[in-house]
């Protein structure tokens, strides 16, 4: 995806309407109560073509939202429960010998779907995580000696439990960096939870039928239209300043933050940052990016890319707190 920054101010430009985005939220709302911020983030990721790591306690409808998203978009869906005994072949597939033809045939795994739900992704060992790296970045997998392209759109939506660490493996930094967003899924409000209970006791609304509101071709066309969303040089500089402030906080007069961060965000983070901001602008009906679009997605883009120091861990300082301080310190254009 190219970043257009050589055009004029861009405020007289128009972006193609995306009525499917509102309809998509409505369809998910028929199945899931609340969680509007999560639904919006998933829509942005779908449009930007980025993977999402969902972090939340059990029972918050993470799996249900992802499944409903695939149904409403007419996309193929595969759910894979990650476990310590999972093998790479269980994910990407393998070669199967046919004794009749005396040849090996490719048996494709569940990764060959438009939306892949990696449930409890941190329960699988490193060899399985490494099998995901090629798929998440290159949109292809290697089986035997052949590379196989994955169908577009292709998204990995992974979940993990933030509190239960028994039998889990920390995700490699190289894999975390491939996720566009890390989204924190929170509890519903009292009113939303009351509506959930009401739906469960009402058989008429317990399992509503989900209607398709957009096709894969329409999603890819909308994704291609992001190339027409204008990003001013000052906005790009703002994105870059936020990313570089995670690497060298002292250069941005954040001396108190400097001892808290061992490693900051990568150049890939800046690219993802820009894609997410442009998708946010397009969903708002604008053909130009505002600093507000950048700030809206900043926390979810940066939090999983920071490697905090031992000082931060000793003082119970979270990545969210560090990102919040950076957002407050870096000047907005």
C-alpha positions in Angstrom: 0.0 0.0 0.0 1.4 3.4 -1.0 1.1 6.5 1.2 0.1 9.5 -0.8 1.7 12.6 0.6 2.6 14.5 -2.5 -0.9 15.9 -3.3 -2.6 19.1 -2.2 -4.3 19.7 1.1 -6.8 16.9 0.3 -9.8 18.4 2.1 -11.8 18.7 -1.1 -11.2 15.1 -2.0 -13.9 12.4 -1.7 -13.7 8.8 -0.5 -16.0 6.1 -1.9 -18.8 5.5 0.6 -18.6 2.4 2.7 -22.2 1.6 3.8 -21.2 -1.9 4.5 -19.2 -0.8 7.5 -22.3 0.4 9.4 -24.2 -2.6 8.2 -21.4 -4.9 9.5 -21.6 -3.3 12.9 -25.4 -3.8 12.9 -25.1 -7.5 12.0 -22.5 -8.1 14.8 -24.8 -6.2 17.2 -27.5 -8.7 16.5 -25.3 -11.4 17.9 -23.1 -9.6 20.4 -24.2 -7.0 22.9 -21.9 -4.0 23.3 -18.2 -4.2 22.4 -18.6 -1.3 19.8 -14.9 -0.2 20.2 -13.8 -3.8 19.4 -16.1 -4.0 16.4 -14.7 -0.7 15.1 -11.1 -1.9 15.5 -11.9 -5.1 13.7 -13.5 -3.2 10.8 -10.4 -0.9 10.6 -8.1 -4.0 10.5 -10.3 -5.6 7.9 -10.0 -2.5 5.7 -6.3 -2.0 6.4 -5.4 -5.6 5.9 -3.9 -6.1 9.3 -3.9 -8.9 11.9 -5.4 -8.4 15.4 -4.4 -9.8 18.8 -7.4 -9.8 21.2 -6.5 -9.9 24.8 -9.3 -10.5 27.3 -10.6 -12.8 30.0 -12.8 -15.8 29.0 -16.5 -15.2 28.3 -16.2 -11.8 26.7 -17.5 -13.0 23.2 -14.2 -12.7 21.4 -14.7 -15.9 19.4 -18.3 -15.1 18.7 -17.5 -11.7 17.4 -14.8 -13.1 15.0 -17.1 -15.8 13.8 -20.0 -13.3 13.2 -17.6 -11.0 11.4 -16.7 -13.8 8.9 -20.3 -14.6 8.3 -21.4 -11.0 7.7 -18.5 -10.6 5.2 -19.1 -13.9 3.4 -15.5 -15.0 4.2 -14.2 -18.5 4.9 -13.5 -19.0 8.5 -11.4 -21.5 10.5 -11.0 -21.7 14.2 -7.9 -23.4 15.6 -7.4 -24.1 19.3 -3.8 -23.6 20.1 -2.4 -26.2 22.5 1.2 -27.2 23.6 1.1 -30.4 21.5 0.1 -28.5 18.3 2.4 -29.1 15.3 3.1 -26.7 12.4 1.5 -29.3 10.0 -1.7 -29.0 12.0 -1.7 -25.3 11.0 -0.4 -25.0 7.5 -0.9 -28.6 6.2 1.5 -31.2 5.0 2.4 -33.6 2.1 0.4 -36.8 2.0 1.7 -39.8 0.1 -0.7 -41.5 -2.3 0.3 -45.2 -2.8 -1.8 -45.4 -6.0 -0.1 -42.6 -7.9 3.2 -43.0 -6.0 3.2 -39.2 -5.5 2.9 -36.7 -2.7 -0.2 -34.4 -2.6 -0.6 -31.3 -0.7 -3.1 -31.4 2.1 -3.9 -27.8 3.1 -4.3 -26.9 6.7 -6.8 -24.4 8.3 -4.5 -21.5 7.6 -6.0 -21.5 4.1 -9.0 -19.4 5.0 -9.9 -15.7 4.8 -10.2 -15.3 8.6 -8.2 -17.6 10.9 -9.1 -17.5 14.6 -6.0 -18.6 16.6 -7.7 -19.2 19.9 -5.3 -18.9 22.9 -2.4 -18.4 20.6 0.1 -18.2 23.4 -0.5 -21.9 24.4 1.4 -23.2 21.3 5.2 -23.6 21.3 7.7 -21.6 19.3 7.8 -24.0 16.3 4.1 -23.4 15.7 4.4 -19.6 16.1 7.2 -19.6 13.6 5.0 -21.3 11.1 2.6 -18.3 11.4 5.3 -15.7 10.6 5.5 -16.3 6.9 1.7 -16.5 6.6 1.2 -13.2 8.5 3.8 -11.2 6.6 4.1 -12.7 3.1 0.5 -14.1 2.9 2.0 -17.4 1.8 3.1 -20.7 3.4 5.7 -23.3 2.4 4.7 -26.9 2.3 7.5 -29.2 1.3 9.5 -27.3 -1.3 6.6 -25.3 -2.7 5.2 -21.9 -1.7 1.4 -21.5 -1.7 -0.3 -18.2 -1.8 -3.2 -17.5 0.7 -6.5 -16.2 -0.5 -7.2 -12.5 0.1 -8.4 -11.0 2.2 -6.4 -12.9 4.8 -6.5 -12.0 8.5 -5.2 -13.7 11.6 -7.4 -12.8 14.6 -5.7 -14.3 17.7 -6.9 -14.4 21.4 -5.0 -14.7 24.6 -5.8 -14.7 28.3 -4.0 -11.8 30.1 -4.0 -13.5 33.6 -3.6 -17.3 33.1 0.0 -18.0 32.3 0.2 -21.7 33.3 1.1 -23.8 30.2 1.6 -20.7 28.0 4.5 -19.5 25.9 5.4 -15.8 25.4 4.8 -14.7 21.8 8.1 -13.9 20.0 8.6 -10.1 19.4 8.9 -10.8 15.7 5.4 -12.2 15.7 3.9 -9.5 17.9 5.3 -6.9 15.5 3.2 -8.5 12.7 -0.1 -7.7 14.5 -1.6 -4.4 13.4 -3.5 -4.0 16.7 -3.4 -5.5 20.2 -6.9 -4.8 21.5 -7.9 -5.1 25.1 -11.4 -6.6 25.5 -13.2 -5.4 28.6 -16.3 -6.3 30.6 -19.7 -5.1 29.3 -21.5 -2.4 31.2 -24.3 -3.3 33.6 -27.0 -2.4 31.1 -25.3 -4.4 28.4 -24.9 -7.5 30.6 -28.6 -7.2 31.6 -29.4 -7.3 27.9 -27.2 -10.4 27.4 -29.2 -12.2 30.1 -32.5 -11.0 28.5 -31.5 -12.4 25.2 -30.5 -15.8 26.7 -34.0 -16.3 28.2 -35.8 -15.2 25.1 -35.7 -18.0 22.5 -36.7 -15.6 19.7 -33.5 -13.6 20.0 -31.1 -16.2 21.2 -29.7 -17.2 17.8 -30.5 -14.5 15.2 -29.7 -15.1 11.6 -26.6 -13.2 10.3 -27.0 -11.7 6.9 -24.0 -11.0 4.5 -23.5 -7.3 4.0 -20.3 -7.3 1.9 -18.3 -9.6 -0.3 -14.6 -10.4 -0.4 -14.3 -8.5 -3.8 -16.0 -5.4 -2.2 -13.6 -5.5 0.7 -10.6 -5.7 -1.6 -11.9 -2.8 -3.6 -12.4 -0.7 -0.5 -8.9 -1.7 0.7 -7.5 -0.5 -2.7 -9.3 2.8 -2.3 -7.1 3.6 0.7 -4.4 4.6 -1.8 -6.5 7.7 -2.5 -6.6 8.7 1.2 -4.3 11.7 1.5 -1.7 11.8 4.3 0.0 15.2 4.8 3.7 15.3 5.4 3.0 16.8 8.8 0.8 13.9 9.7 3.4 11.4 8.6 6.0 13.3 10.6 3.7 13.0 13.6 3.4 9.3 13.2 7.1 8.9 12.9 7.7 11.1 16.0 5.4 8.9 18.0 7.2 5.7 16.8 10.7 7.2 17.4 9.7 8.5 20.8 9.3 4.8 21.9 12.9 4.2 20.8 14.6 7.3 22.2 12.2 9.0 24.8 15.0 11.3 26.0 15.1 13.0 22.5 11.5 14.1 23.1 12.2 15.3 26.6 10.8 12.2 28.2 13.7 11.5 30.6 11.4 9.8 33.0 10.2 7.3 30.4 13.7 6.5 29.0 14.6 4.0 31.8 11.3 2.2 31.3 11.8 1.1 27.7 14.4 -1.4 26.5 13.3 -1.5 22.9 10.8 0.6 21.0 8.6 0.1 17.9 10.0 -0.9 14.6 9.7 0.7 11.1 6.9 -1.8 10.4 5.0 -0.1 13.2 5.1 3.2 11.4 3.7 1.6 8.3 1.0 -0.2 10.2 0.3 3.1 12.1 -0.3 5.0 8.8 -2.5 2.2 7.3 -4.7 2.1 10.4 -5.0 6.0 10.5 -6.0 6.0 6.8 -8.5 3.3 7.3 -10.0 5.2 10.3 -10.3 8.3 8.1 -11.9 6.4 5.3 -14.5 4.8 7.6 -15.3 8.3 8.9 -16.0 9.4 5.3 -12.9 11.5 4.8 -10.2 11.2 2.1 -7.5 12.8 4.3 -6.0 11.8 7.6 -6.2 14.0 10.7 -4.0 13.8 13.7 -7.0 12.7 15.6 -7.1 9.5 13.5 -3.5 8.8 14.5 -4.2 9.4 18.2 -7.3 7.1 18.0 -5.3 4.1 16.9 -2.0 4.9 18.7 -2.5 2.8 21.8 -3.6 -0.4 20.0 -0.8 0.0 17.4 2.1 0.6 19.9 1.3 -1.2 23.2 2.4 -4.7 22.1 5.5 -3.4 20.3 7.2 -2.0 23.4 9.7 -4.1 25.4 9.8 -2.7 28.8 12.8 -2.7 31.1 13.2 -4.4 34.4 12.7 -1.0 36.1 9.2 -0.8 34.6 8.3 -4.3 35.7 9.6 -3.6 39.2 7.5 -0.4 39.4 4.4 -2.1 37.7 4.5 0.3 34.9 2.5 -0.9 31.9 3.0 -0.3 28.2 -0.2 1.6 28.1 1.1 4.1 30.6 4.3 4.6 28.6 2.3 5.1 25.4 0.0 7.6 27.2 3.0 9.6 28.3 4.4 9.7 24.8 1.1 10.8 23.3 0.9 13.6 25.9 4.5 14.8 25.2 4.8 14.6 21.4 3.5 17.8 19.8 0.4 17.4 17.6 0.6 19.2 14.2 
